[in-house]
Every structure is written in structure tokens, then in C-alpha cells.
Amino acid sequence: MSTHDFGPTGPEPDADVTQRVPGANAGPPTGWDTGAWDFEAEPEEQRTGMRGVLVALAIGSLVAVAIGVYGGLHEGTGQAFNLAGFSSGLHAKAWLASIVVVLVIVQLLSALAMWGRLPGARGGGRVSAILHRWSGRVAVLVSLPVAAHCLYALGFQAFDTRVLLHSLLGCFFYGIFVCKMLVLSREDKPGWVLPVVGGVVFTALVGLWVTSSLWFFTEFGVSL
């Protein structure tokens, strides 16, 4: 036994290299364990976890392709819904998409706070987890009318670069979102996977907003 195994008064307790920063809660909230972003794992665990990640990516890809195929085959009606207080479905779509972006920013900040990686926000793991969970649920609900309008009223369009990019991002967003939900439920996922997939979801959503709502507000003004 090496002398490094002992401290000044005896054996030291095993160090937890995945422990979060000091001041954060002792453990992650139930259901939101990302493996503490642990980049060190046994080879067999890595292989098993990555197989699950690849399956999730495959399912997400099928979802993205299915949405794209439906959007391409479906002839847009020009109008899918009207919400009280908005002058048109396009105005409602632009504002609802903006609300989704705000909620996803809340998700990003609460995730960073939950793991003690947001400067100035420590020790609020449980509160951050609840905020993270509910902001995500509300964001999904708010996004559904937007997706319905895009698919049913407009379909997959490609008459200019912006519209083509928006259509591709829309398909990709829901595909990678499904992938994230599947990865989230796996306990054997590598620690880096969920932060990466979550970052991709956030980036895709921001791209959707820039190519739709931001463009709409720039062209037609910020109005209801």
C-alpha cells in the first residue's frame, strides 16, 4: 500500500471527482442527473451509454425527416389559427416564438445555476431544477401552436435562403428535441452528452427565432 493512501491521521476518504462546486447542493435534483458532466467513465460504460445516445440520435433524425416530408407534401392553407389579441396568425406566431426563446434562455440559466456554473448563483439547486423543469414544459406547450402554423399553414418552403434555412431549422429543432428527451431518461449516458445536446437545442431555437420572428419584427414592426 502506498503512503499516498493515508492522510495525517489515517486513510483519507475517497475523493469525488464529479462533485459540484462548493456551495452547490449536495446532490442533483431527482430526474435531472447529467452525470455531473463527468468526462471520465469506464470503457464499457462509455460504449453502452454511447449506443443509447446513437439510438436517440437515430430516432430524432427520423422525426426531423418525417416532419420535413409532411411539410413538403402538405399544401399550405395560408392560415392555421387566430388568437385573441393578435391581428393575424403570423403576428401570433412571431410573439409566441419570442416567448419560447425567453423561456429557453431561462432554461439555460437555470441549468447553469443548478450545477453551480452560473457566477453569483450558488446553493439553489432545487429551486433552479424546478424553474428549469417548468420553463421547459411551458416552452414546449407554447411552441406547439407555432409548429402547427408552420406545418399546416405554410409547409416546408424554400423560395429563398432565409425561408429554406428556417424550414430546415424547424425540422432539425424538433428532431434534436426528441433526441434530448430520450437521452435525458438514460442513466448510463456520458456526462458531456446532455449539455451538448441541450446547447444544440438552444442554438437551433435561436436560429429559428432569428429567421422568423426577428425578421418579421424588422420587416413589419413590433406590433400585435
Phi, psi and omega in degrees: 000133183283150177293345178288350182280355187237143172268196182297330184241007180148191181297135176278148174293151180300135178281140179263100185288350179260006183294142181287174184297153179301141179100339177280163179300156186296330183216158179288152178298146180302131177092355182233030181280114178261017182075019179054029179056041182280118181268359180250120180212157178295146181306317181294321177296320178298316181296315181296315180297319181291329176298318177296321179296318179295322176296317179298319177297321179296316180295317178299322178295319178297320178297315180298316180295318180298318178296317179296318180295315178298315180298327179284325182276331183282132177274118184301141181271345182088340180207132180244324182200162172229133178249140179302134179099346179249143184284340180200168176296326179293321176296316179298317179300316182296318182286319178297319177297324178293321176297319178300317180298317178299316180296324179288328173297319175300319177301314181298312182293319180292327177294317178296318179293323182299327181255016175070024182249014175251114182306131178085355180236097181225151176081006181248040185302315184290315179298318179296323180294318178296315178298319180297314183295312185284327175295325177293316180297315180294322179299318179296316180297317181292330183285339185297315176298326179295315179295320179297319179296315181298315184284313187278317185275328187246318183076184178279114183240155184210036185279350169207174187297316181298313182294319178297316179296320179296317179297316179295317180295324179298314177296316181296319183301310183289331175294313182287333175294315177299318177302316180299316181296322178290319179294323183301327184278353183267128179276343184262014181289145173300147186298334184277346190293310185297315176300321180292312181296319177298321177295323178293319177300314180298315181296318179297320181293318177298320177298320176299316182294319181297320184275000179231284186297312181298316177298318181296313180295326179291321183279322189243359179088159180273097180211165178267000000 
